[in-house]
Amino acid sequence: MRSLKAIGAGLRIGWLILGAALILIIGSEAGLRLASDLKDRYRNTGHVYDLTKKPSSVSGFLPHPYVHWRHPPFQGQYLNVNRDGLRATWSPPPGGTAADRPPVRVFTFGGSTMWGSGARDDYTIPSHLSKLLYAKGYRAEVTNYGEIAYVSTQGVITLLHRIQRGDVPDIALFYQGIDDLSASYEHGTAGLPRHGRFWRLDPNRGLSWAHGQEFLSRNFRGFHRLVTGLWHRVRPAASTRPQARPLGDEVARQTVHVYESNLTFIELLGRGYGFEPLFYWQPTLFSKQYRSPREQAIVERAAVPEKLFDDIYQRVQRSEALNGNPHFHDISDLFDDSEEPYYFQDAYHLSEPGNQQIAAAMVDDLIELIERHRAAAAESAMQ
């Protein structure tokens, strides 16, 4: 009996200790999450927005099947991301001249330039497209599926996921080029995602370590961010990026081929599911003739050599598969003769007026597809 009493007392003490520990962990996690969220909110809304400064952004990414990462949900004054990791886009007000027709559904895909790094929600490329279409009498439901550092293959997979869920657009618009090129430069081979730290497993830790990290980041986000931050301060993590080297002719050729193949696949999907694709090869600062002092400084410190961009872009311009495709538009020379300083952060990201210029270069192509879609629907209804 004495032994049973001792065991019972030990169990009670153990449960009390365990309960106290759980309460302490839950309370600490709640406090750390609150501090983390307040820090993020301050970063995004606690200052006057200035496009001449490095843009603020949502801190951290969440793992996402097949495409590896998306932004976590966030609400702020200038930047909002929903629970699916999608950036907010300007929507037309209710009523108006186009209210009698169902809105045209436009899905946009790309990397950070489509996502809208450095721009407020209402001034990203998708938001400008929505505004321009509305101004021309077309009501559109534009969804921004762009994500930071996404290559064209991740855009294809993102669209495929939507189709698998029965969510098919009227128009799928892709604005790409820079991330495919940068990924090839980063890895020394074509066809891989950027930023290997998000998707490459450490061979010394394996899959179980990756799953453990994901579990902690999802369920104990406060502790995970605190410990990760302290670890990087004490011992910065070794880079998982392979040593960059000049691209050989075969890698450059394959980079363009991967992009061509993705366009072909999207067009086949469009024929099968009844949507129209549009593809745009994006501009960079390197081909701009008139550069502001700030833009010239950006070119001089660029991480990816200007020569590499020239090589890939010339290959795109010579590609028969691309230039013979009526859905493909090379707008890489859009700012070549402009004296306006549209590039504010690096050789790829544009200011809000620059985003508007990109949208203006796209809107007539969208309207042409919208009218074609309406004509086909009217003809089908008459038969």
N, C-alpha and C positions, 0 to 999 in steps of 0.2 A: 504494500500500500504506500509506503514511504517513497518507493521508486516511482510508482504511478503518479503520486502527488508532485514529485520533483519534475517528472516529464511534463505533466500538465502545466506546472508553473513555468517551465522552460518554453513550452509552446506559446503560452500567453504572452510572455515577455518577447518571444520572437515575433509574434503577430503585431504586438504594439510597436516594436522597432520597425518592422516592415511597413506598417501603416504610416508611421511617422515619416519614414524615408520616402514613401510614395507621395505623401502630402507635400513634403519638401521639394521633391522632383517636379511635381505638377505645378506648385506655386512658382518655383524658379523658372520652369519652362514658360509659364504664362508671362512672367516678368520680362524674361529675355525676348520673347516674341513681341511684347508691347514695345520694348526699347528698340528692337530691330525695325518694327513697322514705323515707329515715330522717326527713326533715323532716315528710313527710305522716304517717308513723306516730306521730311524737312529738305532732303536733297532735291526733291522734285518740285516742291511748291514753296519752299522757304526763301526764295530769292527772286529778284526780277529777271524774267527770261531774257537772255542776251545771246543772240546767235553768233556773236564773235567769240564766245567762250566755248569750251568743250561741253557738249550737251550732257545733261544728266540723263540717267536711264534707270530702269528697274534693276535692282541688285539681284544677281543670281539667276539661275535657270532651273527649270524642273525637267527631270527625265521624261521623254516622250517616245512611245513605241515607233520604231523604224526610222524616224527622222532625228532621234537622239535628244533633242531639247526644244523647249518652248518657254516663253516668259511665264512667270507666275502671275496670278491675278493681282491687280493693283488699281487703286483709285487715287487720283491726284488732280491738281488744278489744270495741268497742261497735258497730262499723259494718263490714259486709262486703258487697262487690259482686262478682258473678261475672264471668266473661269476656264474657258477653252484656250486661253493664251493668245487671244486675238486683239489687236489694237483697235480702239474705237475709231469710227469713220463718220464724217459729216453726213447727215441724212436730210432729205428734203422735208420742209414743214408740211403738215397735213393740208389738203386742199390744193388749189392751184389749177392751172390749165391742163396739166397732165394727170390729174387725179382720177380721171375716168378710165384709165387703162392700168392694168397690173404693172408693177415696176419691173424693169428689166434687171435680171439678176446677173451681176458682174462679180466674178471672183478674181482677185489680183494676187500674183505670186512673185516672189523675189527675195532678195536678201535685206540687209539693213537699209538700203536706199529706198526700197519699197515699204518696208516696215515704218520708216520715218525717223531715223536717228537724227536728233537735233531739231526736230520740228514738233510743233504742238499738234494735237489730235486733228484739228480742223484744217491743217495745212500740210498734211502728207500728200503724196501723189494720189492715193485713192480718194481722199477727201476732195482734193481739187477736181478730180474727174467727176465726182458726184455733183459738185457745184456747177461745173461747166455744162454738164448734160442738163441739169435743171434749168440753167439760164437759157438753153436752147430749146426748152420745151419737152425734155425727156426726163421722166422720173426713173431713177435707177436705185437699186439696192446694191451698193458696192461693199464687198467684204474684203478686208485686208488680211490675206493669209501669208503675207511676207513675214520673215523672221530673220533676225540678225545672223549673218554668215551663212545663210542657206545657199547651197549650190543648186543648179538646175534639177538634179536628180531628186533632191529633197522636195522641190516644188512639185515634181511629177508624183511623188509618193503622197504628198499632202492632198493633191487633187484626187488621186485614186482612193484615198480614205473617205473623202466626201462622197464620191460616187458609190462606194460600197455601202454607205449609209442612206442611199437614195436621195442624196442632196446634189442635184445636177444643176450647174449654172446655165444661163443662156450664152454667156461669153466668159471664157477663161483667158485672162491677160497675164503674160509673163514679161517681166522686166529684169534682164539678167546679163551676165557676162563677166563682171568683175570677180565675183566669188569663185566661179569655175576656174578662172585664170589664177587667182590667188591660191586656191587649194592645190593646183598643180605645182605651183612654185614652192608652197609650204612642204609638200610631201615628196616632190621629185617624181611624181607619177600622176596620171590623169584619172579622174573618176571617183575620187575619195572626198568625203566631207571635210570641211575645214576644222581646225582646232581639235586635234586628236585627244586632248585632255577630257573632252566630253564623251568620247565613245571608245577610245582605245583602252583595253584592259591591261593592267600592269601584270606581266607574266609571272612576277614573284608573288602576287596576291590572288590573282585569278577571279573567277566569277563570284565566289562567295563574298569576297571583299567588296566587289561592286554592288551586290545586292544589299550588303550590310550598310554601305554608304547611302544607298537609295532609301532604305528603311529609316535611317536616322534623319535624313534630310526631309522626309515626308512627315514623320511622326514626332520628331524632336528637333524642329527647325531652329529653335532658339539656341539650344545646346550645340547643335551641329555647326551653326554659324560662328558661335563664340569659340569653340574648340578649333575649328578650321582656321579662323582668323589668328588665334594665338599661335597655332602651329606654324603658319606661314611667316609670322613675325619672328619666331624663334629660329625656325629653320625653313627658309623658302623652298617650296617644292621644286624639284628638278623638272625642267621642261620636257614634255613628252613630244615636242615638235622635232621631227627629223631635221638634220642639218640642211638648210636651204642651199641650193646650188643652181647654177644657170640651167635652164631647160634645154635639153637636146631637141633636135629636129623631130624625133619620133614622139616625144612627150607633147610638144606643141601641136603636132598633127593630131594626136589622139585627144587632146583637150577639145579641139574643135569638133572632132568626130563624136565625142560623147554628147556634146551639145546638140549636134545635128540629129543624133539618134533619139534624144529626148523629145525634140520637136516632132519627129516622125511618129513617135509613140503617142504623144498628146493628140496629134491630128487623127490618128486611128481611133482613139477614145472618143474624140468629138464626133466622128462619123457614126460610131456605134451608139452613142448616147444623146446625140442631137444638140450639141453645143458648138459654138464657133470659137476657135482659138485665135489669139493674137500674140505675136512675139516681138519684143523690142530689145535690140542690143544697145547697151547703155553707154553714154559718153563718159569721158574722164578728163581731168585737167591737163593731161599730157599733150593733147592735140590742140589745146587752146592757144591761139596766136597772141592775144593780148592778155597779159597776166598782171594782176595787181601785185604790189610788193608782198602782200601776205600769200597770195597764190604762188608766187615765185619761190618763196621760202618753203612752202609745202612741197613743191616739186623737188627741191634740193635735198629734203630730208625724207623723201618717200622710201618706204621699206621695200617695195617691189620695184625693180629697175624699170625705167621708162622704155628701154630697148625691148624688154619682154612684152610690154603692152603693145608696142608698135608691131612686133612680130605676129602676135595672136590676132590683133585687129586687122592686119593686112590679110591674114589667112581667111578671116571671116568675110572680108570684102571680096576675096577671090573665090569663095565657095559657091559652086554652082548649085549645090543642094539648098543653100540658104537663099541666095539671091534670085533663084528661080521659083521661090515659094511666095505666093501672094500674101500669105499670112505673116511673113517675116519682114520686119522693118529695122534697118540699121540707122539709128539716130545718134550714132557716136559723134557726128560732126555738128551737133545742134548748137553748141556754144563756141565753136572754133573761132568765129569772127566777132564774138560778143566782147565788149569792153567791160561788162558788168562783172563784179567779183562774186560769182555764184557759188564758188567752192570756198568753204569757210573752215573746215576741219582737216581734211585730207584731200587726196586727189580724186575722190569718188563721191563723197557726200555733199549734197547741195543744200543751200539755204531754202527757206520757205518760198521766196520768189522763184528760185531755180526749180523747185518741185512743181510750181504752177506752170512753168514753161514746158516741162516734161509732159504734164497732163494735157496742155494745149496741143502738143505734137501728136497726142494719141486720140483726142476726142472725135475728130472727123472720121477716123477709121472705125471707132465704136458706133458712131451714128450710121455709117454705111451698113454695118452688120445688123444694127437694130432695124433699119428699114428693110433690109433683105429678110430678116426673120419675120417681120410683120407681114410682108408681102407673101411669103411662103405660107404663113398661118391663114391669111385671108383666102389664098387660092385653095388651100386644103379644106377650108370651111365651105366653099362654094361647090365643091365636088360631092 
